[in-house]
């Protein structure tokens, strides 16, 4: 295996690991997101169990940290030359996603105080960034 093939394989593994980490975190956090979203939509945040609410806060913080670590690895990744432009755009989309996740985590305050505007805006930002990220992953898959 020559150096270019080795780099392409390492990059492929990085992308695969990134996608797997995102999927795992989303699978963990989505049920908790749905609880918060539902409580907000029904104006029943105050009726959430306090212990569960604290657990959700912690899990969101842990998930955001995991996304930040994943972003750092992706930023350090060395894409093959022909994929460099797509990689740079991919990193940018994922950075926006991670920033939106951090905003959502910050919006879930202590004592069941949720900054609804910030929560809603971060949800929108996550959706937009993940749509772009997913399209770029598809593009990388087609180019590889």
QUISUL-V436346 format. One record per pair of residues at least 24 apart in sequence whose ideal C-beta (glycine too) atoms are under 8 Angstrom apart, sorted by the first residue. I is the first residue (numbers start at 1). J is the second residue. D is the distance in whole Angstrom. If there is no record, write none. Layout:
# QUISUL-V436346
I/J/D
I/J/D
This chain:
# QUISUL-V436346
4/80/7
7/78/6
7/80/6
8/80/5
8/144/8
10/78/7
11/77/6
11/78/7
11/79/5
11/80/6
11/83/7
11/87/8
12/144/7
14/73/7
14/74/7
14/77/5
15/77/8
15/137/7
15/140/6
17/73/8
18/70/6
18/73/7
18/74/5
18/94/8
19/137/6
21/66/7
21/67/8
21/70/5
22/67/8
22/70/7
25/63/5
25/66/6
25/67/6
28/59/7
28/63/7
29/59/6
29/60/7
29/63/5
32/56/5
32/59/6
32/60/7
36/108/7
36/114/7
36/119/7
37/123/8
40/114/6
40/116/6
40/119/7
45/112/5
45/114/6
46/112/6
48/112/6
50/112/7
53/112/6
56/108/7
57/105/8
57/108/5
57/110/8
60/101/8
60/104/7
60/105/4
60/108/6
61/105/6
63/101/7
63/105/8
64/98/7
64/101/5
64/102/5
64/105/5
67/97/7
67/98/5
67/101/5
68/98/6
68/102/8
70/94/8
70/98/8
71/95/6
71/98/5
82/143/7
83/140/6
83/143/6
83/144/8
86/136/6
86/139/6
86/140/6
86/143/7
87/140/8
89/132/8
89/136/6
90/133/7
90/136/4
90/137/7
90/140/7
93/129/5
93/130/8
93/132/4
93/133/4
93/136/6
94/129/7
94/133/5
96/125/7
96/128/8
96/129/4
96/132/8
97/125/8
97/126/6
97/129/4
97/130/6
97/133/6
99/125/7
100/125/3
100/126/4
100/129/6
101/126/6
